[in-house]
Amino acid sequence: MTLDPFLVEVIRHGLSAAAEEMSLVMIRSARSPLLREAGDLSSAIMDAEGGLAGQGRDIPIHLGAMAYTVRELLKVYPASRFREGDAVIYNLGALGGNHLNDVKIARPVYSDGRLVAFALSLAHWPDVGGTWPGSYLATAFDTFQEAIRIPPMLIADKDGLKRDVLDFILANVRDPVSCEGDLLAQLAATRAAEKRIHELCAKHGTDTFEAVLARLHDLSEAEMRAALSELPDGVYEGVDHVDEGGPDGGPARIHVRIEIRGDEATFDLSGSCDKVANFCNTTPFIARSAVAYAARILSGRDMQQNAGALRPLTIITRPGSIFEPGWNASVAAGNHETSMRIVDATFRAMQTVIPERLSAGGAATSGLMAFAEPMPDQSWRMLYEVHGGGEGARHDRDGCPATRVHLTNTSNTPTEIIEANYALRIEQQRIRRDVGGKGKFRGGDGVIRTYRVLAPSMWLTTCIERSVIPPYGLCGGEDGATYEVELERGGEKQKIPGKANLVLQQNDVVTLRSCGGGGFGKPDA
């Protein structure tokens, strides 16, 4: 089919707008502050084979993994089982997934009686069961300790919500009211996308719509190949570390070997450490997502990210490693912590080749503190709170303060929302000054936030990288300061590890001091 290039762009932007609308519906109608305020969610449109075709401006680590989510689903839940009006819920890592808190709802979209697309909503639920409230257990040795595992299940059809399935899921989470509200918001979001896809097909024709999806993949592939061709052929290696989980509990090695040959690139992660004995393992799909993001940065182009852009990339993981630990391994933190180390290792590998496209090390971590308050009715109230830090400096400017970098771009929750909904008081929130690394350009500053517990008890999870290994300087720049978390109880202060679970008491005070970014270039340059 001969396609008008202007029409291709019209439909491309229509897909992006549909995904953006999905996320807006989620933010406006979800129950938990984690989605309404922090925006820990992502939306995407897939073609009939599950190939990523359109996405919102959401969270890169989600979107990269979503390139595989429906494709893997169709291997166990084939397209022939779907009917118009169906929606399937699941969270298994083996189905193109990540950690179990990220619950997906996939809705098939039909036009002229045939399947043409999928609308996919991903939302981080504040709790999905498991050993510890919030479903993050730092010492978990398998995924069964982390959360309920939801295989593909029909959550809705043309007749409406499957209440028995919903009741089963809600019976296994600690905050069923929030989870039900978030699930209904996801269903509404996929309905919104379905409507927009119907409109595109009605206006331009179903055959044209399908042909444009195929063309979009080809265009992105061509753009990625052109970008790779501009990089010098060669082999480049970089190393970074996860703070804990390695030999004798020390840092765990993350290694990337990048081989560029013409218009293709191979990212080999098999030199990374073995599976770790905590929740910092991750799935091969998250590893691929991190590589896809890094490759896009290396390209220096703001290209359309879809399934076609992945075709020139070969991504290798090793069975038994931190990136392919087996489907029963604990993976809660690897989603947003270990994945970042791939990006950092890639930047370090390429710093002498394309320094002008890279930034020094920064707050490449969720900076997560998750509070869980037990309620009188035996339910729980969850606050999943992320914290920014210093951005790494670049070749032409200082790093920004108090921001998120790379694969996670969620927002912090405003003080007013926290104090109105949780038994916590924010006693301090300010910039942590002079913690960026020195250099020709200086790394950004971090933040300081202090919480006082007002409830009789509060269960706390910390999940923070860069509390041991500092954000690195690039091209001669100095490292930034590390994260610090401190507990004050009865006038005595003690350090809280970056990855820990503990029970707080009334009037305990917890202070987080986030990291500074690394500097860029020698300080005397």
For each residue, the residues with C-beta under 8 A, 3 or more apart:
1: 207 208 211
2:
3: 7 8 208 211 212 215
4: 7 8
5: 8 9
6: 9 10
7: 3 4 10 11 204 208 212
8: 3 4 5 11 12 212 215 216 219
9: 5 6 12 13
10: 6 7 13 14 204
11: 7 8 14 15 200 204 208 209 212
12: 8 9 15 16 54 212 216 304
13: 9 10 16 17
14: 10 11 17 18 196 200
15: 11 12 18 19 45 53 54 200
16: 12 13 19 20 54 55 56
17: 13 14 20 21 196
18: 14 15 21 22 45 54 119 192 193 196 197 200
19: 15 16 22 23 43 44 45 54 55 56 58 193
20: 16 17 23 24 43 56 57
21: 17 18 24 25 189 192 193 196
22: 18 19 25 26 43 56 119 121 189 190 192 193
23: 19 20 26 27 39 41 42 43 56 57 58 189
24: 20 21 27 28
25: 21 22 28 29 185 188 189 192
26: 22 23 29 30 35 41 43 121 123 185 186 188 189
27: 23 24 30 35 36 39 41
28: 24 25 36
29: 25 26 181 184 185 188
30: 26 27 35 36 41 123 181 182 185
31: 35 36 177 178 179 180 181 182 185
32: 35 36 125 126 175 178 179 181 182 382
33: 36 37 38 383 413 417 418 421
34: 37 38 40 124 126 382 384 413
35: 26 27 30 31 32 38 39 40 41 123 124 182 185
36: 27 28 30 31 32 33
37: 33 34 411 413 414 417
38: 33 34 35 384 385 386 410 411 412 413
39: 23 27 35 58 410 411
40: 34 35 59 123 124 384 386 410
41: 23 26 27 30 35 58 59 62 121 122 123 124
42: 23 55 56 58 59 62 63 66 122
43: 19 20 22 23 26 55 56 58 119 120 121 122 189 193
44: 19 52 53 54 55 56 63 66 120 122
45: 15 18 19 52 53 54 55 117 118 119 120 193 197
46: 49 50 51 52 53 66 70 117 118 119 120
47: 50 51 53 116 117 118 210 213 214 217 307
48: 79 114 115 116 117 118 210
49: 46 71 74
50: 46 47 68 69 70 71 72 73 74 118
51: 46 47 67 71 213 217 306 307 308
52: 44 45 46 55 63 66 67 305 306 307
53: 15 44 45 46 47 117 213 216 217 306 307
54: 12 15 16 18 19 44 45 306
55: 16 19 42 43 44 45 52 58 63 66 305 306
56: 16 19 20 22 23 42 43 44
57: 20 23
58: 19 23 39 41 42 43 55 62 63 409
59: 40 41 42 62 63 407 408 409 410
60: 63 64 289 293 406 407 408 409
61: 64 65 98 286 289 290 293 335 336 339 407 408
62: 41 42 58 59 65 66 98 102 122 289
63: 42 44 52 55 58 59 60 66 67 289 305
64: 60 61 67 286 288 289 290 292 293 305 407
65: 61 62 68 69 96 97 98 283 285 286 288 289
66: 42 44 46 52 55 62 63 69 70 96 120 122
67: 51 52 63 64 71 96 288 289 292 306 307 310
68: 50 65 71 72 96 285 288
69: 50 65 66 72 73 95 96 97 104 106 120 122 285
70: 46 50 66 73 74 96 106 118 120
71: 49 50 51 67 68 74 75 96
72: 50 68 69 75 76 94 95 96 97 285
73: 50 69 70 76 77 88 90 95 96 106 152
74: 49 50 70 71 77 78 79
75: 71 72 78
76: 72 73 95 152
77: 73 74 81 82 88 152
78: 74 75 81
79: 48 74 82 108 115
80:
81: 77 78
82: 77 79 86 88 108 115
83: 86 108 157 158
84: 108 110 158
85: 156 157 158 159
86: 82 83 107 108 154 156 157 158
87: 105 106 107 154 155 156 157 187 190
88: 73 77 82 105 106 107 152 153 154 155
89: 103 104 105 150 152 153 155 165 169 183
90: 73 95 97 103 104 106 150 151 152 153
91: 97 100 101 102 103 104 128 147 149 150
92: 95 97 100 149 150 151 152 327
93: 97 98 99 100 143 283 285 327 331
94: 72 97 283 327
95: 69 72 73 76 90 92 152
96: 65 66 67 68 69 70 71 72 73 285
97: 65 69 72 90 91 92 93 94 102 104 283 285
98: 61 62 65 93 102 282 283 285 286 289 331 335
99: 93 102 146 282 331 332 333 334 335
100: 91 92 93 128 130 135 143 146 147 148 149 150 331 332
101: 91 124 125 126 127 128 135 147 332
102: 62 91 97 98 99 122 123 124 125 335
103: 89 90 91 122 123 124 125 128 150 182 183 186
104: 69 89 90 91 97 120 121 122
105: 87 88 89 120 121 155 183 186 187 190
106: 69 70 73 87 88 90 118 119 120 190
107: 86 87 88 118 119 120 187 190 191 193 194
108: 79 82 83 84 86 115 117 118
109: 115 116 117 118 119 193 194 197 198
110: 84 113 114 115 116
111: 114 116 197 198 201 202 206 209
112: 201 206
113: 110
114: 48 110 111 206
115: 48 79 82 108 109 110
116: 47 48 109 110 111 197 201 206 209 210
117: 45 46 47 48 53 108 109 197 213
118: 45 46 47 48 50 70 106 107 108 109
119: 18 22 43 45 46 106 107 109 189 190 193 194 197
120: 43 44 45 46 66 69 70 104 105 106 107 190
121: 22 26 41 43 104 105 186 187 189 190
122: 41 42 43 44 62 66 69 102 103 104
123: 26 30 35 40 41 102 103 182 185 186
124: 34 35 40 41 101 102 103 384
125: 32 101 102 103 128 173 178 179 182
126: 32 34 101 134 175 178 179 382 383 384
127: 101 133 134 135 173 174 175 179 372 380 382
128: 91 100 101 103 125 135 147 148 172 173 179
129: 135 147 148 172 173 174
130: 100 135 137 140 145 146 147 148
131: 137 140 145 146
132: 135 136 137 459 461 501
133: 127 174 370 372 374 380 382 459 461
134: 126 127 370 372 382 384 459 461
135: 100 101 127 128 129 130 132 146 147 332
136: 132 146 279 332 333 368 370 461 463 501
137: 130 131 132 140 145 146 279 330 332 501
138: 278 279 333 461 462 463 499 500 501
139: 277 278 279 501
140: 130 131 137 143 145 146 278 279 330 332
141: 145 277 330
142: 145 146 328 329 330
143: 93 100 140 146 147 149 327 328 329 330 331
144: 149 328
145: 130 131 137 140 141 142 330
146: 99 100 130 131 135 136 137 140 142 143 279 330 331 332
147: 91 100 101 128 129 130 135 143 332
148: 100 128 129 130 169 172 173
149: 91 92 100 143 144
150: 89 90 91 92 100 103 153 169
151: 90 92
152: 73 76 77 88 89 90 92 95
153: 88 89 90 150 162 165
154: 86 87 88 157 162 165
155: 87 88 89 105 161 162 165 166 183 187
156: 85 86 87 160 161 162 187
157: 83 85 86 87 154 160 162
158: 83 84 85 86
159: 85
160: 156 157
161: 155 156 166 184 187
162: 153 154 155 156 157 165 166
163: 166 167
164: 167 168
165: 89 153 154 155 162 168 169
166: 155 161 162 163 169 170 180 183
167: 163 164 170 171
168: 164 165 171 172
169: 89 148 150 165 166 172 173 179 183
170: 166 167 173 176 179 180
171: 167 168 176
172: 128 129 148 168 169
173: 125 127 128 129 148 169 170 176 179
174: 127 129 133 372 379 380 382
175: 32 126 127 178 179 379 380 381 382
176: 170 171 173 179 180 379
177: 31 180 181 379
178: 31 32 125 126 175 181 182 382
179: 31 32 125 126 127 128 169 170 173 175 176 182 183
180: 31 166 170 176 177 183 184
181: 29 30 31 32 177 178 184 185
182: 30 31 32 35 103 123 125 178 179 185 186
183: 89 103 105 155 166 169 179 180 186 187
184: 29 161 180 181 187 188
185: 25 26 29 30 31 35 123 181 182 188 189
186: 26 103 105 121 123 182 183 189 190
187: 87 105 107 121 155 156 161 183 184 190 191
188: 25 26 29 184 185 191 192
189: 21 22 23 25 26 43 119 121 185 186 192 193
190: 22 87 105 106 107 119 120 121 186 187 193 194
191: 107 187 188 194 195
192: 18 21 22 25 188 189 195 196
193: 18 19 21 22 43 45 107 109 119 189 190 196 197
194: 107 109 119 190 191 197 198
195: 191 192 198 199
196: 14 17 18 21 192 193 199 200
197: 18 45 109 111 116 117 119 193 194 200 201 209
198: 109 111 194 195 201 202
199: 195 196 202 203
200: 11 14 15 18 196 197 203 204 209
201: 111 112 116 197 198 204 205 206 209
202: 111 198 199
203: 199 200
204: 7 10 11 200 201 208 209 212
205: 201 208 209
206: 111 112 114 116 201 209 210
207: 1 210 211
208: 1 3 7 11 204 205 211 212
209: 11 111 116 197 200 201 204 205 206 212 213
210: 47 48 116 206 207 213 214
211: 1 3 207 208 214 215
212: 3 7 8 11 12 204 208 209 215 216
213: 47 51 53 117 209 210 216 217
214: 47 210 211 217 218
215: 3 8 211 212 218 219
216: 8 12 53 212 213 219 220 304 306 308
217: 47 51 53 213 214 220 221 306 307 308 311
218: 214 215 221 222 308
219: 8 215 216 222 223 304 308
220: 216 217 223 224 303 304 305 306 307 308 309
221: 217 218 224 225 308 309 311 312
222: 218 219 225 226 308
223: 219 220 226 227 299 301 303 304 309
224: 220 221 227 228 295 299 303 308 309 311 312 313
225: 221 222 228 229 263 264 312
226: 222 223 229 230 263
227: 223 224 230 231 298 299 300 301 303
228: 224 225 231 260 262 263 264 265 295 299 312
229: 225 226 262 263
230: 226 227
231: 227 228 260 265 298 353 354
232: 260 353
233: 260 261 262
234: 259 260 353
235: 257 258 259
236: 257 258 259 260 349 350 353
237: 255 256 257 258 349
238: 255 256 258 344 345 346 347 348 349 350
239: 253 254 255 256 345 348
240: 254 341 342 344 345 348 469 472
241: 246 251 252 253 254 341 469
242: 245 246 251 252 254 273 276 280 322 337 338 341 465 469
243: 251 465 466 467 468 469 498 499
244: 249 250 251 252 276 278 280 468 498 499
245: 242 249 251 252 273 276 277 278 280 322
246: 241 242 249 250 251 252 253 273 276
247: 250
248:
249: 244 245 246
250: 244 246 247
251: 241 242 243 244 245 246 468 469
252: 241 242 244 245 246 273 276 280 322
253: 239 241 246 271 272 273
254: 239 240 241 242 269 272 273 322 338 341 342 344 345
255: 237 238 239 269 271 272 345
256: 237 238 239 267 268 269 271 272 342 345 346 349
257: 235 236 237 266 267 268 271
258: 235 236 237 238 265 266 267 268 346 349 350
259: 234 235 236 265 266 268
260: 228 231 232 233 234 236 264 265
261: 233 264 265 266
262: 228 229 233
263: 225 226 228 229 312
264: 225 228 260 261 312 313 314
265: 228 231 258 259 260 261 295 312 313 314
266: 257 258 259 261 313 314 315 316
267: 256 257 258 291 294 295 313 314 315 316 346
268: 256 257 258 259 271 316
269: 254 255 256 272 287 291 315 316 317 318 321 323 342
270: 316 317 318 321
271: 253 255 256 257 268
272: 253 254 255 256 269 318 321 322 323
273: 242 245 246 252 253 254 276 321 322
274: 320 321 322
275: 281 320 321 322 325 326 329
276: 242 244 245 246 252 273 280 281 322 325
277: 139 141 245
278: 138 139 140 244 245 330 333 499
279: 136 137 138 139 140 146 330 331 332 333 334 463 499
280: 242 244 245 252 276 322 333 334 337 338 499
281: 275 276 322 323 325 329 330 331 334 338
282: 98 99 286 287 322 323 325 331 334 335 338 339
283: 65 93 94 97 98 286 287 323 324 331 334
284: 287 288 317 323 324
285: 65 68 69 72 93 96 97 98 288 289
286: 61 64 65 98 282 283 289 290 323 334 335 338 339
287: 269 282 283 284 290 291 315 317 323 324 339 342
288: 64 65 67 68 284 285 291 292 310 315
289: 60 61 62 63 64 65 67 98 285 286 292 293 339 407
290: 61 64 286 287 293 294 339 340 342 343 407
291: 267 269 287 288 294 295 313 315 342 346
292: 64 67 288 289 295 296 305 309 310 313
293: 60 61 64 289 290 296 297 343 406 407
294: 267 290 291 297 298 342 343 346 347
295: 224 228 265 267 291 292 298 299 309 313
296: 292 293 299 301 303 305 309
297: 293 294 300 343 347 357 358
298: 227 231 294 295 346 350 354 357
299: 223 224 227 228 295 296 303
300: 227 297 354 357
301: 223 227 296
302:
303: 220 223 224 227 296 299 309
304: 12 216 219 220 223 309
305: 52 55 63 64 220 292 296 309
306: 51 52 53 54 55 67 216 217 220 309
307: 47 51 52 53 67 217 220 310 311
308: 51 216 217 218 219 220 221 222 224 311
309: 220 221 223 224 292 295 296 303 304 305 306 312 313
310: 67 288 292 307 313
311: 217 221 224 307 308
312: 221 224 225 228 263 264 265 309
313: 224 264 265 266 267 291 292 295 309 310
314: 264 265 266 267
315: 266 267 269 287 288 291
316: 266 267 268 269 270
317: 269 270 284 287 321 323 324
318: 269 270 272 321 323 324
319: 324 326
320: 274 275 324 325 326
321: 269 270 272 273 274 275 317 318 324 325
322: 242 245 252 254 272 273 274 275 276 280 281 282 325 334 338
323: 269 272 281 282 283 284 286 287 317 318 338
324: 283 284 287 317 318 319 320 321
325: 275 276 281 282 320 321 322 329 331
326: 275 319 320 329
327: 92 93 94 143
328: 142 143 144
329: 142 143 275 281 325 326
330: 137 140 141 142 143 145 146 278 279 281
331: 93 98 99 100 143 146 279 281 282 283 325 334 335
332: 99 100 101 135 136 137 140 146 147 279 335 463
333: 99 136 138 278 279 280 336 337 338 463 499
334: 99 279 280 281 282 283 286 322 331 337 338 339
335: 61 98 99 102 282 286 331 332 338 339
336: 61 333 339 340 365 366 368 407 408
337: 242 280 333 334 340 341 365 366 463 465
338: 242 254 280 281 282 286 322 323 333 334 335 341 342
339: 61 282 286 287 289 290 334 335 336 342 343 407
340: 290 336 337 343 344 364 365 406 407 408 465
341: 240 241 242 254 337 338 344 345 364 465
342: 240 254 256 269 287 290 291 294 338 339 345 346
343: 290 293 294 297 339 340 346 347 364 406 407
344: 238 240 254 340 341 347 348 361 364 472
345: 238 239 240 254 255 256 341 342 348 349
346: 238 256 258 267 291 294 298 342 343 349 350
347: 238 294 297 343 344 350 351 358 359 361 474
348: 238 239 240 344 345 351 472 474
349: 236 237 238 256 258 345 346
350: 236 238 258 298 346 347 353 354 357 358
351: 347 348 355 358 474 475
352: 355 475
353: 231 232 234 236 350
354: 231 298 300 350 357 358
355: 351 352 358 395 474 475
356: 395 396
357: 297 298 300 350 354
358: 297 347 350 351 354 355 394 395 474
359: 347 362 391 392 393 394 399 405 474 517 520
360: 392 393 394 399 437 439 443 471 472 473 474 477 480 517 518 519 520
361: 344 347 364 392 466 470 471 472 473 474 479 480 517 518
362: 359 389 390 391 392 399 403 405 406 443 444 471 480 515 517 518
363: 367 388 389 390 391 403 404 405 446 466 471 514 515 517
364: 340 341 343 344 361 405 406 407 465 466 471
365: 336 337 340 368 389 464 465 466 483 515
366: 336 337 386 408 463 464
367: 363 386 387 388 389 464 483 512 514
368: 136 336 365 384 385 386 387 461 462 463 464
369: 385 387 451 460 461 462 464 485 510 512
370: 133 134 136 382 383 384 385 460 461 463
371: 382 383 385 422 424 451 458 459 460
372: 127 133 134 174 380 381 382 383 458 459 460 461
373: 380 381 382 383 422 423 455 457 458 459
374: 133 378 380 455 457 459
375: 378 379 380 381
376:
377:
378: 374 375
379: 174 175 176 177 375
380: 127 133 174 175 372 373 374 375
381: 175 372 373 375 421 422
382: 32 34 126 127 133 134 174 175 178 370 371 372 373
383: 33 126 370 371 372 373 413 418 421 422 424
384: 34 38 40 124 126 134 368 370
385: 38 368 369 370 371 412 413 418
386: 38 40 366 367 368 404 408 410 412
387: 367 368 369 412 447 449 512 514
388: 363 367 402 403 404 412 446 447 514
389: 362 363 365 367 402 403 444 446 447 466 471 483 514 515 516 517
390: 362 363 399 400 401 402 403 435 436 443 444 445 446 471 480 514 515 516 517
391: 359 362 363 399 400 401 403 405 443 444 517
392: 359 360 361 362 399 405 443 444 471 472 474 480 517 518 520
393: 359 360 397 398 399 436 437 439 440 441 442 443 444 474 477 517 518 519 520 521
394: 358 359 360 397 399 441 520
395: 355 356 358 441 475 520 521
396: 356 441
397: 393 394 441
398: 393 436 441 442 443 444
399: 359 360 362 390 391 392 393 394 436 441 442 443 444 517 518
400: 390 391 403 444
401: 390 391 431 436 444 445 446 447
402: 388 389 390 431 444 445 446 447 514
403: 362 363 388 389 390 391 400 444
404: 363 386 388 408 409 410
405: 359 362 363 364 391 392
406: 60 293 340 343 362 364
407: 59 60 61 64 289 290 293 336 339 340 343 364
408: 59 60 61 336 340 366 386 404
409: 58 59 60 404
410: 38 39 40 59 386 404
411: 37 38 39
412: 38 385 386 387 388
413: 33 34 37 38 383 385 417 418
414: 37 417 418
415: 418 419 426 429
416: 419 420
417: 33 37 413 414 420 421
418: 33 383 385 413 414 415 421 422 424 426
419: 415 416 422 424 425 426
420: 416 417
421: 33 381 383 417 418
422: 371 373 381 383 418 419
423: 373 453 454 455 458
424: 371 383 418 419 451 452 453 454 455 458
425: 419 451 452 454
426: 415 418 419 429 449 450 451
427: 450 451 452 509
428: 448 449 450 511
429: 415 426 447 448 449 450
430: 447 448
431: 401 402 445 446 447 448
432: 435 445 446 447 448 481 513 514 516
433: 445
434: 445 516
435: 390 432 443 445 446 480 481 513 515 516
436: 390 393 398 399 401 442 443 444 445 480 481 516 517 518 519
437: 360 393 442 443 470 471 473 477 478 479 480 516 517 518 519
438: 442 477 478 519 523
439: 360 393 442 443 473 476 477 478 518 519 520 521 522 523
440: 393 476 477 519 520 521 522 523 525
441: 393 394 395 396 397 398 399 477 519 520 521
442: 393 398 399 436 437 438 439 519
443: 360 362 390 391 392 393 398 399 435 436 437 439 471 473 477 480 516 517 518 519 520
444: 362 389 390 391 392 393 398 399 400 401 402 403 436 516 517
445: 390 401 402 431 432 433 434 435 436 516
446: 363 388 389 390 401 402 431 432 435 481 483 513 514 515 516
447: 387 388 389 401 402 429 430 431 432 512 513 514
448: 428 429 430 431 432 511 512 513 514
449: 387 426 428 429 511 512
450: 426 427 428 429 509 510 511 512
451: 369 371 424 425 426 427 509 510 511
452: 424 425 427 507 508 509
453: 423 424 457 458 504 505 506 507 508 509 510
454: 423 424 425 506 507
455: 373 374 423 424 458 506
456: 505 506
457: 373 374 453 503 504 505 506
458: 371 372 373 423 424 453 455 503 504 508
459: 132 133 134 371 372 373 374 501 502 503 504
460: 369 370 371 372 496 500 501 502 503 504 510
461: 132 133 134 136 138 368 369 370 372 500 501
462: 138 368 369 485 496 497 498 499 500
463: 136 138 279 332 333 337 366 368 370 498 499
464: 365 366 367 368 369 467 483 485 498 499
465: 242 243 337 340 341 364 365 469 483 498
466: 243 361 363 364 365 389 469 470 471 482 483 498 515
467: 243 464 482 483 484 485 497 498 515
468: 243 244 251 482 498
469: 240 241 242 243 251 465 466 482
470: 361 437 466 479 480 481 482 515 518
471: 360 361 362 363 364 389 390 392 437 443 466 479 480 482 515 516 517 518
472: 240 344 348 360 361 392 479 518
473: 360 361 437 439 443 476 477 478 479 480 518 519 520
474: 347 348 351 355 358 359 360 361 392 393 477 518 519 520 521
475: 351 352 355 395 520 521 522
476: 439 440 473 521 522 523 525
477: 360 393 437 438 439 440 441 443 473 474 518 519 520 521 522 523
478: 437 438 439 473 518 519 523
479: 361 437 470 471 472 473 518 519
480: 360 361 362 390 392 435 436 437 443 470 471 473 515 516 517 518 519
481: 432 435 436 446 470 515 516
482: 466 467 468 469 470 471 515
483: 365 367 389 446 464 465 466 467 498 512 513 514 515
484: 467 495 512 513
485: 369 462 464 467 495 496 497 498 510 511 512 513
486: 493 494 495 496 510 511 513
487: 493 494 495 496 502 504 508 509 510
488: 491 492 493 508 509 510 511
489: 492 494 505 507 508 509
490:
491: 488
492: 488 489
493: 486 487 488
494: 486 487 489
495: 484 485 486 487
496: 460 462 485 486 487 500 502 510
497: 462 467 485 500
498: 243 244 462 463 464 465 466 467 468 483 485
499: 138 243 244 278 279 280 333 462 463 464
500: 138 460 461 462 496 497
501: 132 136 137 138 139 459 460 461
502: 459 460 487 496
503: 457 458 459 460
504: 453 457 458 459 460 487 508 510
505: 453 456 457 489 508
506: 453 454 455 456 457
507: 452 453 454 489
508: 452 453 458 487 488 489 504 505
509: 427 450 451 452 453 487 488 489
510: 369 450 451 453 460 485 486 487 488 496 504
511: 428 448 449 450 451 485 486 488
512: 367 369 387 447 448 449 450 483 484 485
513: 432 435 446 447 448 483 484 485 486
514: 363 367 387 388 389 390 402 432 446 447 448 483
515: 362 363 365 389 390 435 446 466 467 470 471 480 481 482 483
516: 389 390 432 434 435 436 437 443 444 445 446 471 480 481
517: 359 360 361 362 363 389 390 391 392 393 399 436 437 443 444 471 480
518: 360 361 362 392 393 399 436 437 439 443 470 471 472 473 474 477 478 479 480
519: 360 393 436 437 438 439 440 441 442 443 473 474 477 478 479 480 523
520: 359 360 392 393 394 395 439 440 441 443 473 474 475 477
521: 393 395 439 440 441 474 475 476 477 525
522: 439 440 475 476 477 525
523: 438 439 440 476 477 478 519
524:
525: 440 476 521 522
